[in-house]
Amino acid sequence: MKTIESIKSQIQRLYETNPNVHVNIKMTHPRISVKDTAAVITGVYRNLFRIVEHDCGYARTHSIQYAEVLIGQVVIAELELDAPENPPTL
């Protein structure tokens, strides 16, 4: 099971090694919908991280809380996925 601390450490590692990521964002407040867009992690802070994406032809900066990654509103393709605790048996 993922925790906010594990998500923070994975995003921090991405920021230090390769900040270029691909994101899917689906939020209602503020209304943001981005699908499989290249973005750059520009900062990692205690409660949030910042990305810059160029989906509309100009740079847009988003501040994203780690909890939004935890609940699935923001998906970063390069994050390591946890193996399921109870894998299905055939």
N, CA, C and O atoms as a GROMACS GRO file, in nm:
protein
  360
    1MET      N    1   0.084  -0.118   0.000
    1MET     CA    2   0.000   0.000   0.000
    1MET      C    3   0.088   0.124   0.000
    1MET      O    4   0.183   0.134   0.078
    2LYS      N    5   0.058   0.218  -0.087
    2LYS     CA    6   0.134   0.341  -0.094
    2LYS      C    7   0.094   0.434   0.019
    2LYS      O    8  -0.021   0.437   0.063
    3THR      N    9   0.191   0.511   0.065
    3THR     CA   10   0.164   0.615   0.163
    3THR      C   11   0.214   0.746   0.104
    3THR      O   12   0.284   0.749   0.004
    4ILE      N   13   0.176   0.854   0.168
    4ILE     CA   14   0.220   0.985   0.121
    4ILE      C   15   0.372   0.995   0.130
    4ILE      O   16   0.435   1.055   0.043
    5GLU      N   17   0.431   0.938   0.234
    5GLU     CA   18   0.577   0.944   0.250
    5GLU      C   19   0.648   0.869   0.136
    5GLU      O   20   0.750   0.916   0.087
    6SER      N   21   0.596   0.755   0.094
    6SER     CA   22   0.660   0.682  -0.015
    6SER      C   23   0.645   0.758  -0.147
    6SER      O   24   0.736   0.756  -0.230
    7ILE      N   25   0.531   0.824  -0.167
    7ILE     CA   26   0.511   0.904  -0.287
    7ILE      C   27   0.606   1.023  -0.287
    7ILE      O   28   0.665   1.055  -0.390
    8LYS      N   29   0.623   1.088  -0.171
    8LYS     CA   30   0.717   1.200  -0.160
    8LYS      C   31   0.858   1.157  -0.196
    8LYS      O   32   0.927   1.225  -0.272
    9SER      N   33   0.901   1.043  -0.143
    9SER     CA   34   1.038   0.998  -0.169
    9SER      C   35   1.057   0.960  -0.316
    9SER      O   36   1.163   0.986  -0.372
   10GLN      N   37   0.957   0.900  -0.379
   10GLN     CA   38   0.969   0.865  -0.521
   10GLN      C   39   0.973   0.990  -0.609
   10GLN      O   40   1.049   0.996  -0.705
   11ILE      N   41   0.891   1.089  -0.576
   11ILE     CA   42   0.892   1.213  -0.654
   11ILE      C   43   1.023   1.288  -0.632
   11ILE      O   44   1.077   1.347  -0.726
   12GLN      N   45   1.074   1.288  -0.509
   12GLN     CA   46   1.203   1.352  -0.481
   12GLN      C   47   1.314   1.284  -0.563
   12GLN      O   48   1.401   1.352  -0.617
   13ARG      N   49   1.310   1.152  -0.571
   13ARG     CA   50   1.411   1.078  -0.648
   13ARG      C   51   1.400   1.112  -0.797
   13ARG      O   52   1.502   1.131  -0.864
   14LEU      N   53   1.277   1.120  -0.849
   14LEU     CA   54   1.258   1.159  -0.989
   14LEU      C   55   1.311   1.300  -1.014
   14LEU      O   56   1.375   1.326  -1.115
   15TYR      N   57   1.284   1.391  -0.922
   15TYR     CA   58   1.328   1.530  -0.935
   15TYR      C   59   1.480   1.539  -0.941
   15TYR      O   60   1.535   1.619  -1.017
   16GLU      N   61   1.548   1.457  -0.861
   16GLU     CA   62   1.694   1.462  -0.857
   16GLU      C   63   1.758   1.391  -0.975
   16GLU      O   64   1.865   1.432  -1.020
   17THR      N   65   1.697   1.285  -1.027
   17THR     CA   66   1.759   1.206  -1.133
   17THR      C   67   1.711   1.245  -1.272
   17THR      O   68   1.793   1.273  -1.359
   18ASN      N   69   1.580   1.246  -1.293
   18ASN     CA   70   1.524   1.278  -1.425
   18ASN      C   71   1.390   1.348  -1.405
   18ASN      O   72   1.288   1.281  -1.393
   19PRO      N   73   1.388   1.482  -1.402
   19PRO     CA   74   1.263   1.552  -1.373
   19PRO      C   75   1.161   1.553  -1.488
   19PRO      O   76   1.051   1.605  -1.472
   20ASN      N   77   1.197   1.498  -1.604
   20ASN     CA   78   1.103   1.491  -1.716
   20ASN      C   79   1.010   1.373  -1.697
   20ASN      O   80   1.055   1.258  -1.693
   21VAL      N   81   0.879   1.399  -1.686
   21VAL     CA   82   0.781   1.294  -1.658
   21VAL      C   83   0.662   1.309  -1.754
   21VAL      O   84   0.652   1.408  -1.827
   22HIS      N   85   0.575   1.211  -1.752
   22HIS     CA   86   0.449   1.216  -1.826
   22HIS      C   87   0.336   1.209  -1.723
   22HIS      O   88   0.337   1.123  -1.636
   23VAL      N   89   0.240   1.301  -1.734
   23VAL     CA   90   0.135   1.310  -1.634
   23VAL      C   91  -0.004   1.299  -1.696
   23VAL      O   92  -0.026   1.335  -1.811
   24ASN      N   93  -0.095   1.248  -1.616
   24ASN     CA   94  -0.238   1.252  -1.643
   24ASN      C   95  -0.300   1.321  -1.523
   24ASN      O   96  -0.281   1.278  -1.410
   25ILE      N   97  -0.374   1.430  -1.547
   25ILE     CA   98  -0.436   1.505  -1.438
   25ILE      C   99  -0.585   1.515  -1.467
   25ILE      O  100  -0.626   1.552  -1.577
   26LYS      N  101  -0.665   1.482  -1.368
   26LYS     CA  102  -0.811   1.494  -1.378
   26LYS      C  103  -0.862   1.546  -1.244
   26LYS      O  104  -0.888   1.469  -1.152
   27MET      N  105  -0.876   1.679  -1.234
   27MET     CA  106  -0.922   1.742  -1.111
   27MET      C  107  -1.041   1.831  -1.144
   27MET      O  108  -1.052   1.882  -1.256
   28THR      N  109  -1.130   1.850  -1.046
   28THR     CA  110  -1.246   1.934  -1.066
   28THR      C  111  -1.230   2.073  -1.005
   28THR      O  112  -1.291   2.168  -1.054
   29HIS      N  113  -1.151   2.087  -0.901
   29HIS     CA  114  -1.130   2.218  -0.836
   29HIS      C  115  -0.982   2.240  -0.817
   29HIS      O  116  -0.928   2.184  -0.722
   30PRO      N  117  -0.913   2.316  -0.895
   30PRO     CA  118  -0.956   2.382  -1.017
   30PRO      C  119  -0.974   2.281  -1.129
   30PRO      O  120  -0.916   2.173  -1.125
   31ARG      N  121  -1.052   2.315  -1.226
   31ARG     CA  122  -1.083   2.224  -1.335
   31ARG      C  123  -0.961   2.210  -1.426
   31ARG      O  124  -0.926   2.301  -1.500
   32ILE      N  125  -0.897   2.094  -1.418
   32ILE     CA  126  -0.779   2.064  -1.498
   32ILE      C  127  -0.796   1.925  -1.556
   32ILE      O  128  -0.830   1.831  -1.485
   33SER      N  129  -0.773   1.913  -1.685
   33SER     CA  130  -0.777   1.783  -1.750
   33SER      C  131  -0.661   1.775  -1.848
   33SER      O  132  -0.661   1.843  -1.951
   34VAL      N  133  -0.563   1.694  -1.816
   34VAL     CA  134  -0.443   1.677  -1.897
   34VAL      C  135  -0.422   1.528  -1.916
   34VAL      O  136  -0.425   1.452  -1.819
   35LYS      N  137  -0.401   1.484  -2.040
   35LYS     CA  138  -0.382   1.341  -2.066
   35LYS      C  139  -0.247   1.315  -2.131
   35LYS      O  140  -0.215   1.372  -2.235
   36ASP      N  141  -0.168   1.230  -2.068
   36ASP     CA  142  -0.039   1.182  -2.118
   36ASP      C  143   0.045   1.296  -2.178
   36ASP      O  144   0.081   1.293  -2.295
   37THR      N  145   0.073   1.393  -2.096
   37THR     CA  146   0.146   1.511  -2.138
   37THR      C  147   0.285   1.512  -2.076
   37THR      O  148   0.300   1.479  -1.958
   38ALA      N  149   0.384   1.550  -2.153
   38ALA     CA  150   0.519   1.564  -2.100
   38ALA      C  151   0.523   1.685  -2.008
   38ALA      O  152   0.467   1.791  -2.039
   39ALA      N  153   0.589   1.669  -1.894
   39ALA     CA  154   0.600   1.777  -1.796
   39ALA      C  155   0.737   1.767  -1.730
   39ALA      O  156   0.807   1.666  -1.740
   40VAL      N  157   0.773   1.875  -1.661
   40VAL     CA  158   0.900   1.881  -1.590
   40VAL      C  159   0.870   1.914  -1.444
   40VAL      O  160   0.798   2.010  -1.416
   41ILE      N  161   0.924   1.835  -1.352
   41ILE     CA  162   0.910   1.866  -1.210
   41ILE      C  163   1.007   1.980  -1.180
   41ILE      O  164   1.128   1.965  -1.196
   42THR      N  165   0.955   2.095  -1.136
   42THR     CA  166   1.039   2.211  -1.112
   42THR      C  167   1.069   2.236  -0.966
   42THR      O  168   1.158   2.315  -0.935
   43GLY      N  169   0.998   2.172  -0.876
   43GLY     CA  170   1.024   2.190  -0.734
   43GLY      C  171   0.954   2.085  -0.651
   43GLY      O  172   0.844   2.042  -0.684
   44VAL      N  173   1.020   2.044  -0.544
   44VAL     CA  174   0.962   1.948  -0.450
   44VAL      C  175   0.967   2.013  -0.313
   44VAL      O  176   1.074   2.052  -0.266
   45TYR      N  177   0.852   2.023  -0.250
   45TYR     CA  178   0.841   2.090  -0.121
   45TYR      C  179   0.777   1.996  -0.019
   45TYR      O  180   0.743   1.882  -0.051
   46ARG      N  181   0.762   2.044   0.103
   46ARG     CA  182   0.712   1.959   0.211
   46ARG      C  183   0.572   1.907   0.184
   46ARG      O  184   0.545   1.789   0.208
   47ASN      N  185   0.481   1.991   0.135
   47ASN     CA  186   0.342   1.950   0.118
   47ASN      C  187   0.297   1.938  -0.027
   47ASN      O  188   0.186   1.890  -0.053
   48LEU      N  189   0.380   1.980  -0.122
   48LEU     CA  190   0.340   1.975  -0.261
   48LEU      C  191   0.463   1.973  -0.350
   48LEU      O  192   0.576   1.993  -0.305
   49PHE      N  193   0.439   1.948  -0.479
   49PHE     CA  194   0.544   1.960  -0.578
   49PHE      C  195   0.488   2.037  -0.696
   49PHE      O  196   0.366   2.043  -0.715
   50ARG      N  197   0.577   2.095  -0.776
   50ARG     CA  198   0.534   2.177  -0.889
   50ARG      C  199   0.581   2.115  -1.019
   50ARG      O  200   0.692   2.062  -1.028
   51ILE      N  201   0.494   2.123  -1.120
   51ILE     CA  202   0.530   2.076  -1.254
   51ILE      C  203   0.497   2.186  -1.354
   51ILE      O  204   0.412   2.271  -1.330
   52VAL      N  205   0.566   2.183  -1.466
   52VAL     CA  206   0.538   2.272  -1.578
   52VAL      C  207   0.509   2.184  -1.699
   52VAL      O  208   0.588   2.097  -1.733
   53GLU      N  209   0.395   2.209  -1.764
   53GLU     CA  210   0.358   2.133  -1.883
   53GLU      C  211   0.323   2.230  -1.995
   53GLU      O  212   0.284   2.344  -1.969
   54HIS      N  213   0.337   2.185  -2.119
   54HIS     CA  214   0.316   2.268  -2.237
   54HIS      C  215   0.205   2.210  -2.326
   54HIS      O  216   0.220   2.207  -2.448
   55ASP      N  217   0.098   2.163  -2.267
   55ASP     CA  218  -0.009   2.096  -2.341
   55ASP      C  219  -0.081   2.191  -2.437
   55ASP      O  220  -0.118   2.149  -2.547
   56CYS      N  221  -0.101   2.314  -2.400
   56CYS     CA  222  -0.177   2.410  -2.482
   56CYS      C  223  -0.088   2.497  -2.569
   56CYS      O  224  -0.137   2.592  -2.630
   57GLY      N  225   0.040   2.468  -2.577
   57GLY     CA  226   0.129   2.549  -2.658
   57GLY      C  227   0.203   2.655  -2.578
   57GLY      O  228   0.292   2.721  -2.631
   58TYR      N  229   0.168   2.671  -2.452
   58TYR     CA  230   0.239   2.764  -2.365
   58TYR      C  231   0.258   2.696  -2.229
   58TYR      O  232   0.188   2.600  -2.196
   59ALA      N  233   0.354   2.745  -2.153
   59ALA     CA  234   0.387   2.681  -2.025
   59ALA      C  235   0.279   2.708  -1.921
   59ALA      O  236   0.239   2.822  -1.900
   60ARG      N  237   0.233   2.600  -1.857
   60ARG     CA  238   0.140   2.611  -1.745
   60ARG      C  239   0.202   2.543  -1.625
   60ARG      O  240   0.249   2.429  -1.634
   61THR      N  241   0.203   2.613  -1.512
   61THR     CA  242   0.259   2.559  -1.389
   61THR      C  243   0.145   2.510  -1.301
   61THR      O  244   0.045   2.580  -1.284
   62HIS      N  245   0.162   2.391  -1.244
   62HIS     CA  246   0.063   2.334  -1.153
   62HIS      C  247   0.132   2.299  -1.022
   62HIS      O  248   0.240   2.241  -1.021
   63SER      N  249   0.069   2.334  -0.912
   63SER     CA  250   0.113   2.291  -0.780
   63SER      C  251   0.025   2.173  -0.740
   63SER      O  252  -0.097   2.185  -0.737
   64ILE      N  253   0.087   2.060  -0.710
   64ILE     CA  254   0.013   1.937  -0.686
   64ILE      C  255   0.048   1.883  -0.548
   64ILE      O  256   0.165   1.872  -0.512
   65GLN      N  257  -0.055   1.851  -0.472
   65GLN     CA  258  -0.033   1.790  -0.341
   65GLN      C  259  -0.007   1.641  -0.358
   65GLN      O  260  -0.056   1.579  -0.452
   66TYR      N  261   0.070   1.586  -0.267
   66TYR     CA  262   0.101   1.442  -0.272
   66TYR      C  263  -0.024   1.358  -0.257
   66TYR      O  264  -0.032   1.248  -0.312
   67ALA      N  265  -0.122   1.407  -0.182
   67ALA     CA  266  -0.247   1.333  -0.163
   67ALA      C  267  -0.322   1.315  -0.295
   67ALA      O  268  -0.393   1.216  -0.312
   68GLU      N  269  -0.308   1.410  -0.388
   68GLU     CA  270  -0.374   1.398  -0.517
   68GLU      C  271  -0.316   1.283  -0.598
   68GLU      O  272  -0.387   1.221  -0.678
   69VAL      N  273  -0.188   1.254  -0.579
   69VAL     CA  274  -0.126   1.137  -0.643
   69VAL      C  275  -0.176   1.010  -0.574
   69VAL      O  276  -0.204   0.910  -0.640
   70LEU      N  277  -0.187   1.016  -0.441
   70LEU     CA  278  -0.231   0.900  -0.364
   70LEU      C  279  -0.372   0.857  -0.402
   70LEU      O  280  -0.399   0.738  -0.413
   71ILE      N  281  -0.464   0.953  -0.423
   71ILE     CA  282  -0.603   0.916  -0.454
   71ILE      C  283  -0.628   0.900  -0.602
   71ILE      O  284  -0.738   0.860  -0.642
   72GLY      N  285  -0.529   0.929  -0.687
   72GLY     CA  286  -0.542   0.900  -0.828
   72GLY      C  287  -0.587   1.015  -0.916
   72GLY      O  288  -0.610   0.994  -1.035
   73GLN      N  289  -0.600   1.136  -0.861
   73GLN     CA  290  -0.636   1.250  -0.945
   73GLN      C  291  -0.520   1.288  -1.036
   73GLN      O  292  -0.541   1.342  -1.145
   74VAL      N  293  -0.398   1.261  -0.993
   74VAL     CA  294  -0.278   1.288  -1.071
   74VAL      C  295  -0.202   1.156  -1.083
   74VAL      O  296  -0.174   1.091  -0.983
   75VAL      N  297  -0.169   1.118  -1.206
   75VAL     CA  298  -0.094   0.995  -1.230
   75VAL      C  299   0.035   1.033  -1.301
   75VAL      O  300   0.034   1.099  -1.405
   76ILE      N  301   0.146   0.990  -1.244
   76ILE     CA  302   0.277   1.012  -1.305
   76ILE      C  303   0.324   0.876  -1.356
   76ILE      O  304   0.341   0.782  -1.279
   77ALA      N  305   0.344   0.866  -1.486
   77ALA     CA  306   0.374   0.737  -1.549
   77ALA      C  307   0.507   0.680  -1.500
   77ALA      O  308   0.522   0.558  -1.494
   78GLU      N  309   0.602   0.764  -1.465
   78GLU     CA  310   0.734   0.716  -1.426
   78GLU      C  311   0.743   0.668  -1.281
   78GLU      O  312   0.846   0.613  -1.243
   79LEU      N  313   0.640   0.688  -1.200
   79LEU     CA  314   0.645   0.640  -1.062
   79LEU      C  315   0.642   0.488  -1.058
   79LEU      O  316   0.574   0.424  -1.138
   80GLU      N  317   0.716   0.432  -0.964
   80GLU     CA  318   0.718   0.287  -0.949
   80GLU      C  319   0.585   0.242  -0.890
   80GLU      O  320   0.538   0.297  -0.790
   81LEU      N  321   0.526   0.144  -0.953
   81LEU     CA  322   0.399   0.092  -0.902
   81LEU      C  323   0.427  -0.016  -0.799
   81LEU      O  324   0.514  -0.100  -0.818
   82ASP      N  325   0.351  -0.012  -0.691
   82ASP     CA  326   0.362  -0.116  -0.590
   82ASP      C  327   0.298  -0.244  -0.641
   82ASP      O  328   0.196  -0.240  -0.710
   83ALA      N  329   0.357  -0.355  -0.607
   83ALA     CA  330   0.296  -0.483  -0.640
   83ALA      C  331   0.173  -0.501  -0.553
   83ALA      O  332   0.174  -0.459  -0.437
   84PRO      N  333   0.068  -0.560  -0.604
   84PRO     CA  334  -0.052  -0.580  -0.522
   84PRO      C  335  -0.021  -0.671  -0.404
   84PRO      O  336   0.057  -0.766  -0.415
   85GLU      N  337  -0.083  -0.641  -0.290
   85GLU     CA  338  -0.058  -0.720  -0.170
   85GLU      C  339  -0.111  -0.862  -0.183
   85GLU      O  340  -0.048  -0.956  -0.135
   86ASN      N  341  -0.224  -0.877  -0.246
   86ASN     CA  342  -0.283  -1.008  -0.266
   86ASN      C  343  -0.300  -1.030  -0.417
   86ASN      O  344  -0.407  -1.001  -0.472
   87PRO      N  345  -0.198  -1.080  -0.485
   87PRO     CA  346  -0.212  -1.099  -0.629
   87PRO      C  347  -0.320  -1.204  -0.659
   87PRO      O  348  -0.336  -1.300  -0.584
   88PRO      N  349  -0.392  -1.184  -0.769
   88PRO     CA  350  -0.496  -1.280  -0.804
   88PRO      C  351  -0.436  -1.416  -0.839
   88PRO      O  352  -0.330  -1.423  -0.902
   89THR      N  353  -0.503  -1.520  -0.801
   89THR     CA  354  -0.457  -1.654  -0.833
   89THR      C  355  -0.543  -1.711  -0.944
   89THR      O  356  -0.662  -1.680  -0.955
   90LEU      N  357  -0.482  -1.792  -1.026
   90LEU     CA  358  -0.556  -1.853  -1.137
   90LEU      C  359  -0.602  -1.989  -1.103
   90LEU      O  360  -0.666  -2.055  -1.186
   0.00000   0.00000   0.00000
